[in-house]
Amino acid sequence: MASMSFRPRRVEDWFDAVPNLLSEDWDTEVEKPQATLSHLACPWGGRLIRVAVAGISVSDAPMKKSHVLVRPETRAAFGSGSLLEHLAPGEAVLRRWADWGLLRLCSILFGDMAGPTFTTSARTLKTAPVLTHQRLRRDFPSPGDAAMAFF
């Protein structure tokens, strides 16, 4: 895949830069009846990771489906990481810990063995900070959808 000179900064730009984000052209690593874990070459290097989950039951779900995902700054206020910078509604920089399950799983599956995730001893892993820039978009790419990007 050809190298690109820019990295998308908005969720909308991702769909322009990588038109097959919603296609089935991904390399599937895990496929279960209600979930898949896939990856795809990124135009500017590395891999994009997609987790698709179906059949999730949400108690007291909001009327609008796109409101099921919680804004990153709200998650931080309730203990899911520390809010470092609030950039806009639904966009924030958070400090998470290297023992965050999703981070460790993706690092193991896709070979990213650098950084605090694996260079820190198990005893001090919980205190190894990992910065994540998170962005939530509602009703995108289609009405009723929600997209969450982690940079």
C-alpha positions in Angstrom: 0.0 0.0 0.0 1.4 3.5 -0.9 2.6 5.7 1.9 0.6 8.8 2.7 2.1 12.1 3.9 -0.7 12.9 6.4 -2.5 11.1 9.2 -6.2 11.8 9.5 -7.1 14.0 12.5 -10.9 13.5 12.3 -13.0 10.3 12.1 -14.5 11.6 8.9 -11.0 11.9 7.3 -10.3 8.3 8.1 -13.2 7.2 5.8 -11.8 9.4 3.0 -8.1 8.3 3.5 -9.0 4.6 4.0 -12.1 3.9 1.9 -12.2 0.2 2.8 -12.6 0.8 6.5 -16.1 -0.7 6.3 -15.3 -3.3 3.7 -14.7 -7.0 4.3 -11.1 -6.8 2.9 -9.6 -7.1 6.4 -7.3 -9.9 7.6 -9.4 -11.7 10.3 -7.5 -13.1 13.3 -10.4 -14.1 15.4 -13.9 -14.9 14.3 -16.7 -15.9 16.7 -20.4 -15.9 16.2 -20.8 -12.5 17.8 -17.4 -10.9 17.4 -14.4 -10.5 15.0 -11.0 -9.1 15.4 -9.3 -8.0 12.2 -6.4 -5.9 10.9 -5.5 -4.0 7.7 -2.3 -2.4 6.5 -2.4 1.3 7.3 -1.6 3.7 4.4 1.1 5.5 6.4 2.6 2.4 8.1 1.6 -0.1 10.8 -1.8 -1.8 11.1 -5.3 -0.6 11.7 -7.3 -2.8 14.1 -11.0 -3.4 13.9 -13.1 -5.0 16.6 -16.7 -5.8 15.5 -19.2 -7.0 18.1 -22.8 -7.9 17.6 -25.6 -8.9 19.9 -24.7 -6.7 22.9 -27.5 -6.1 25.3 -27.5 -2.7 26.9 -29.7 -2.2 30.0 -31.5 1.1 30.0 -30.1 2.0 26.6 -30.6 5.5 25.4 -33.4 6.2 22.8 -30.7 7.1 20.2 -28.5 4.1 19.4 -25.6 6.4 18.7 -25.5 7.5 22.3 -24.6 4.1 23.6 -20.9 4.9 23.5 -19.8 7.3 26.2 -17.7 10.3 25.6 -14.0 9.9 26.7 -14.1 12.9 29.1 -17.2 11.4 30.8 -15.5 8.0 31.1 -12.4 9.7 32.7 -14.7 11.5 35.2 -15.9 8.1 36.4 -12.5 6.5 36.8 -11.6 5.1 33.4 -8.3 6.9 33.1 -7.2 10.4 33.9 -8.3 13.4 31.8 -5.2 15.3 30.7 -6.8 17.6 28.0 -10.4 18.1 27.0 -10.2 19.2 23.3 -13.9 19.3 22.4 -17.1 17.5 23.3 -16.3 13.8 22.6 -12.5 14.4 22.2 -9.9 14.2 24.9 -6.4 13.0 25.8 -6.5 10.5 28.6 -3.8 8.7 30.6 -4.5 5.0 30.8 -2.4 2.3 32.3 -0.3 -0.3 30.4 -2.3 -3.1 32.0 -5.4 -2.0 30.1 -6.7 -5.3 28.7 -7.5 -4.0 25.2 -4.0 -2.4 24.8 -2.3 -5.6 26.0 -4.4 -7.8 23.8 -3.7 -5.8 20.6 0.0 -5.5 21.4 0.2 -9.3 21.8 -1.8 -10.1 18.7 -0.3 -7.6 16.4 3.3 -7.6 17.6 3.7 -4.2 19.1 6.1 -5.2 21.9 7.6 -1.7 22.4 6.8 0.9 25.1 5.6 0.5 28.6 3.3 -2.4 27.9 6.1 -5.0 27.8 9.2 -3.2 29.0 7.8 -2.8 32.5 7.9 -5.5 35.1 4.6 -7.1 35.9 4.8 -5.7 39.4 4.9 -2.1 38.2 2.8 -2.5 35.0 -0.3 -0.9 36.6 1.6 2.4 37.1 3.1 2.6 33.6 1.2 5.4 31.9 0.0 5.2 28.3 -1.5 8.3 26.6 -4.5 7.9 24.3 -6.1 10.6 22.2 -9.7 9.5 21.9 -12.4 10.9 19.6 -16.1 10.0 19.6 -18.4 10.7 16.6 -22.2 10.1 16.8 -24.4 9.3 13.8 -21.3 8.6 11.7 -20.7 6.9 9.3 -24.5 6.4 9.2 -27.4 7.8 11.3 -27.6 5.7 14.5 -23.9 4.7 14.3 -21.2 5.8 16.6 -17.4 5.7 15.9 -14.7 5.8 18.5 -11.1 6.4 17.4 -8.0 5.9 19.5 -4.8 7.6 18.4 
